[in-house]
């Protein structure tokens, strides 16, 4: 895998609510695969699950961008960045290994609703293992 950066952006909306946009690069040129999550992925413990939503793919500039969004959509702040070390896809199920800068190495499973992931579709995100968890069961 070439440029396989990943970033978590805290997206604060004009109404004061917020969520995390988790963006992943599959290569050096494609748009970013993006999921909306209720909290930071790098803080999930082994065995934890969160519900998420697939979003439209985003421009690669969001790997570096922080600041206001156009059309009064709020603003984003980078809260974590890292590298995707491995990414296996089997239909609507993804197995992803991420090394977060200044954070854990995580094995993450993303499971969709049975179809090809499309914007607006729900998903579940599982932390299979995290290197900072005591007694972590790393996937080999």
C-alpha positions as CSV (number, residue, x, y, z in Angstrom):
1,X,0.0,0.0,0.0
2,X,1.4,3.4,-1.0
3,X,0.0,6.5,0.8
4,X,-2.4,5.0,3.2
5,X,-2.9,7.8,5.6
6,X,-5.9,8.0,7.9
7,X,-7.3,10.9,10.0
8,X,-10.0,11.5,12.5
9,X,-11.6,15.0,12.4
10,X,-13.8,16.4,15.0
11,X,-16.6,17.9,13.0
12,X,-18.4,20.6,15.0
13,X,-21.8,21.7,13.5
14,X,-23.3,25.1,13.8
15,X,-25.9,23.8,16.3
16,X,-23.1,22.8,18.7
17,X,-23.3,19.1,18.1
18,X,-20.3,17.2,16.9
19,X,-19.1,13.8,15.6
20,X,-15.9,12.2,14.3
21,X,-15.3,11.9,10.6
22,X,-12.9,9.0,10.1
23,X,-11.2,9.2,6.7
24,X,-9.0,6.6,5.1
25,X,-6.8,6.6,2.0
26,X,-6.7,3.4,0.0
27,X,-3.9,4.7,-2.3
28,X,-2.2,7.9,-3.5
29,X,-4.9,9.3,-5.7
30,X,-8.4,8.1,-4.7
31,X,-10.8,10.1,-2.6
32,X,-11.0,9.2,1.1
33,X,-13.4,6.6,2.3
34,X,-15.2,8.3,5.1
35,X,-17.3,7.1,8.1
36,X,-19.2,9.2,10.7
37,X,-18.6,8.0,14.3
38,X,-19.9,9.2,17.6
39,X,-16.5,9.4,19.2
40,X,-12.8,8.8,18.7
41,X,-11.8,5.5,17.3
42,X,-8.3,5.5,18.7
43,X,-9.9,5.5,22.2
44,X,-11.9,2.4,21.8
45,X,-10.9,-0.5,23.9
46,X,-10.6,-4.1,22.8
47,X,-14.0,-5.6,22.4
48,X,-15.8,-2.2,22.1
49,X,-18.3,-1.5,19.3
50,X,-19.7,1.8,18.0
51,X,-22.4,2.5,15.4
52,X,-21.4,4.6,12.4
53,X,-22.6,5.8,9.0
54,X,-20.9,5.6,5.7
55,X,-20.5,9.1,4.1
56,X,-19.6,10.3,0.6
57,X,-15.9,10.0,-0.2
58,X,-14.0,13.2,0.7
59,X,-11.2,15.0,-1.0
60,X,-7.7,14.2,0.0
61,X,-7.1,17.7,1.3
62,X,-8.9,16.7,4.5
63,X,-5.9,14.6,5.5
64,X,-4.2,18.0,6.3
65,X,-7.1,20.5,6.5
66,X,-8.4,22.0,9.7
67,X,-10.8,24.9,9.9
68,X,-14.1,26.2,8.7
69,X,-16.3,24.4,6.2
70,X,-18.1,26.1,3.4
71,X,-21.9,26.6,3.3
72,X,-22.1,27.1,7.1
73,X,-21.4,23.4,7.8
74,X,-19.3,24.1,10.9
75,X,-15.6,23.4,11.2
76,X,-13.2,20.5,11.6
77,X,-10.2,19.9,13.9
78,X,-7.8,17.0,13.5
79,X,-7.8,14.9,16.7
80,X,-5.8,11.9,15.4
81,X,-3.8,10.8,12.4
82,X,-2.0,7.6,11.4
83,X,-1.3,5.0,8.8
84,X,-3.4,2.1,7.5
85,X,-1.1,-0.9,7.7
86,X,-3.5,-3.5,6.3
87,X,-7.0,-3.4,4.8
88,X,-8.8,-6.5,3.7
89,X,-12.3,-6.3,2.2
90,X,-14.9,-9.1,2.0
91,X,-18.1,-7.6,0.7
92,X,-19.5,-5.3,3.3
93,X,-16.9,-6.4,5.9
94,X,-13.5,-4.7,6.3
95,X,-10.6,-5.7,8.4
96,X,-8.3,-2.7,8.9
97,X,-5.1,-2.4,10.9
98,X,-4.1,1.2,11.9
99,X,-1.1,2.6,13.6
100,X,-2.1,6.0,15.2
101,X,0.6,8.6,15.7
102,X,1.1,9.0,19.4
103,X,-1.5,6.3,20.0
104,X,-2.3,2.6,19.8
105,X,-2.0,0.1,16.9
106,X,-5.6,-1.2,16.4
107,X,-7.2,-4.0,14.5
108,X,-10.6,-2.8,13.5
109,X,-13.5,-4.6,11.9
110,X,-16.1,-2.5,10.0
111,X,-19.3,-4.4,9.2
112,X,-22.0,-2.9,7.0
113,X,-25.7,-3.8,6.6
114,X,-25.3,-6.6,4.1
115,X,-24.9,-4.5,0.9
116,X,-22.2,-2.6,-0.8
117,X,-21.3,0.4,1.5
118,X,-23.1,3.5,0.2
119,X,-23.4,7.0,1.7
120,X,-26.0,6.9,4.4
121,X,-25.7,3.2,5.1
122,X,-25.2,2.2,8.7
123,X,-22.2,0.2,9.9
124,X,-20.8,-1.2,13.1
125,X,-17.1,-0.6,14.0
126,X,-15.4,-3.1,16.3
127,X,-12.1,-2.7,18.0
128,X,-10.8,-6.3,17.7
129,X,-7.5,-5.4,19.5
130,X,-5.6,-2.3,20.6
131,X,-1.9,-2.4,21.5
132,X,-2.4,0.0,24.5
133,X,-5.0,-2.3,26.1
134,X,-3.7,-4.6,28.9
135,X,-3.7,-8.2,27.7
136,X,-4.6,-7.2,24.1
137,X,-5.2,-10.1,21.8
138,X,-3.3,-8.9,18.7
139,X,-4.5,-10.4,15.4
140,X,-1.7,-12.1,13.6
